[in-house]
Amino acid sequence: MSKIVAIGDIHGRAIWRKIVDENPDADKFIFLGDYFDSHEKKYHPARQTFNFKEILKLQKELGEDRVILLLGNHDFHYYDYREKYSGYNQATYFNVHELLVDVLKSGKMKILHIEDGVLYSHAGVSKWWFEELCNVDTLEEINGPEFNTRLLAWNCHVGYSRDGDTISNSPIWIRPNALSKSKLEGYKQVVGHTVVWAEEFDEFVKLGNEEEIYVNDLLPNYYIVVTDGIVEYRKIMFREEIDLEN
């Protein structure tokens, strides 16, 4: 049996430590991106940077084949200086730009990961984006060094949505509604990016059951465990106390 733990958008939170501790038998931990930018004052830019470096330490300790880091839109604008999305912070750019360039170029961070028939990415891979925009033959090539990362940027090729809710948007931008309209056949998809509030949880579980699109931007309440391709949501209880002076 294979057990994969998918950790949604952390935005500077250290909750990932508890998730890792609760799953010592996991074969892989997949972080779905968005390590930076927070609306909570306690997760200031320096703390977000420290937290990301701690995740990189975990990857080094357990191995790149066991700890997989994926790129989110709130990371992309610190990688590509031409992009600035909501939450952008100039101090964070200076803190992490070179580091993000290094981890992406070296393959320590990827755009997507496929295992046991499940496709993991920050927001999801639509059939339209893959077939009409990417100019690659296989999904694996999207992680390759020759892939044009400018294709990840928000676009309005098929209609306009300020939130990326169109089928032409990329694996760091597309929303579940658009993803379900342009399904990439043959895969279940586990994604983050779209915040799931408590009152919406049942709706998104239903989406997973019907469309095989499992939304995992659920922290600090839930994360996802995939066992031999079977997806389940796990409840987590965690309260992070932070001294704002440090």
Buried (B, 14 or more C-beta within 10 A) or exposed (E): EEEBBBBBBBBBBBBBBBBBEBBEEBBBBBBBBBBBBBEEEEBBBEBBBEBBBEBBEBBEEBEBEBBBBBBBBBBBBBBBEEBEBEBBBEEBBEBBBEBBEEBBEEEBBBBBBBBEEBBBBBBBBBBBBBEBBBEBEEBEEBBEEEBEBEBBBBBEEBEEBEBBBBBBBBBBBBBBBBBBBBBBEEBBBBBBBBEBEEEBBEEBBEBBEEBBBBBBBBBBBBBBBBBEEEBEBBEBEBEBEBEEEE
